[in-house]
Amino acid sequence: MSHKSEVPMSGPKGDEVQLRVHINNTEENGKEQSKAKERGFLYDNNSVTTSKYTFYNFIFINLTQQFTRLANVYFLVIALLQLLTPLSPTGRYSTAAPLALVVAANMVREIWEDSKRHADDRAVNNRPVEIVNKNDRTQVS
C-alpha cells in the first residue's frame, strides 16, 4: 500500500513548489527525486550543525553580537571620543585598552565553545545509523 503526500518546498529562485513524497514506495520517490534534480532542487543532507561560526564568518558575526550589548557600544563610543578628540581628562587609551581586552577575552571564549560544538557535530554526524527498509534493516557507518 502506498500513500502520497505533498510537501511545500522552496525552489532555487525562492518560489514555492510541491514535492511529492510516496510513503512505502521507493521507486516513485526515486522518480520524484530525479524530477526535482532536473528542476534544480537539491535535497539537504541529514547532517547536524549546532556551531555558530565558520573560519570565514567568525570576526563579523562575533563583533556584531558583541556590539549589540549596550555596555560595549557605550565603551566603544567613549573610547572613540578619547582617541579622536581632546575632550578626555584621562589618558587616550584608558577606555580603549580595557574594551579591547574584554572583546578579545570574549572572542577566545567563543572560539573555545564553538570548537566544542564543531567536535560534537562531527561525533553525531559520524555515528553509525540504521536504515529501515520494508524488508530488512541495514547498519551504515
Disulfide bonds with the S-S distance in Angstrom:
none
